[in-house]
Amino acid sequence: MPQDSQPAAVPAPDLPLSQPPTPPGLLELFVAFAKMSLAGFGGVLVWARRGIVDQHRWMTAEEFNETFALCHFLPGPNIVNLSVVFGSRFRGVAGGIAAFTGLVGPPAVIAIILAALYARYGEIDVLRRILAGVSCAAVGLLIAVVFKMMMPLVKKREVAGLISMVAVFVAIGVLRLPLQMVLLVAMPLSLGITVFVRRRGKA
Amino acid sequence: MNSDANPVATLVWTFGLMSLFAVGGANSAIPEMHRIAVDVHHWMDDKQFADVFAISQLSPGPNVLIVTLIGYSVAGVVGALAATVAMCGPTAVLAYYVSRLLARSRHSRWPAIIQSALVPLSIGLMGASGLILALTSDRSWVAGLITVSAAALAFATRLNPLWMLLAGGALGFAGLI
């Protein structure tokens, strides 16, 4: 995750702190999400939070958490869902599309340019070696996120959750079963266990 | 490249369906992307898949860009666009309607229950992604060491992840992998 002490992407707010939040326009939504997205190496969430809550004051921290929780439990790319929900809250469907295009458009152009360069020069040995090194590190970053997300389950000793986690890991990662099949079994099971555990906890 | 009559239609169908099952974001769908792109359709080999992942991590922006790049390598810019919209569209529409629904019933406890039921599944999926990507990209003990060090640094410190990607690239450039 990018550090909080990074100066570049956060211009000093020259607006008074008490300024009331004004609903953003379509262009403003596009530009704001494009900025967050382009700053977000290895994860846009931190920057989205900073842009929406701290910089523009379009949402309070609580509103942001609620919105993100919603987008987390829905399937699909979380931050994409967030951009659509956020944009449409202010400007309807057009707002959702503006925020989404800002989030995905500019980085997609960059990624496609990189991919085109790769298709053209990918066979050059030096580039292959550099990319191989980058992908080793990138896998490490992904593994770190997995462990970070696991910590709350370990700390709260959620045995049932940890078991379903390992079961999905083995089914998909080791046995290589198709995703749909695994989730069609795992989702109702996990939901059932969660409800059961909560009921027992209350009783 | 595959021999399907219409690879763009295959991309749209594949990612549109995957979109609705990708609990926990694009990264947790990586095993499924690998299965489909490498094993089912033979769009690319293991090495190319690892490279596509590396490029998507090197680019700023959301993780979903890996889908854009798979689409690009299958059918150029049209494929990139089709795959991205297919991966984002269905869940975006779902998110839009669910958020409007929830705005009306704010104090329901179901969102919290569903979320805590889905969190372990999404962690398991992301762990599987990590395993599969490690198997495809770590082919020497130095490569494995880079992965482990990057994981440890990213877990224990607040260092900007870009530095670890650059360090990995530099070690690769030096021919150590």
Interface residues (C-beta under 8 A of the other chain):
Chain A: M1 P2 Q3 D4 Q6 S37 L38 A39 G40 F41 G42 G43 V44 T67 A69 L70 C71 H72 F73 L74 P75 G76 P77 N78 I79 V80 N81 V84 V85 S88 R89 V93 G96 F100 L103 V104 P106 P107 A108 I110 A111 I112 L114 A115 A116 Y118 A119 G122 V126 R128 R129 I130 L131 A132 G133 V134 S135 C136 A137 A138 V139 G140 L141 L142 I143 A144 V145 V146 F147 K148 M149 M150 L153 E158 G161 L162 S164 M165 V166 A167 V168 F169 I172 G173 V174 R176 P178 L179 Q180 L183 A186 M187 S190 L191 I193 T194 V195 R198
Chain B: L17 M18 S19 L20 F21 A22 V23 G24 G25 A26 N27 A29 P31 E32 R35 A50 D51 V52 F53 A54 I55 S56 Q57 L58 S59 P60 G61 P62 N63 V64 L65 T68 L69 Y72 S73 V77 A80 T84 M87 C88 P90 T91 A92 L94 A95 Y96 V98 S99 L102 P111 A112 I113 I114 Q115 S116 A117 L118 V119 P120 L121 S122 I123 G124 L125 M126 G127 A128 S129 G130 L131 I132 L133 A134 S137 D138 A143 G144 I146 T147 V148 S149 A150 A151 A152 L153 A154 F155 R158 L159 N160 P161 L162 M164 L165 A167 G168 G169 A170 L171 G172 F173 G175 L176 I177
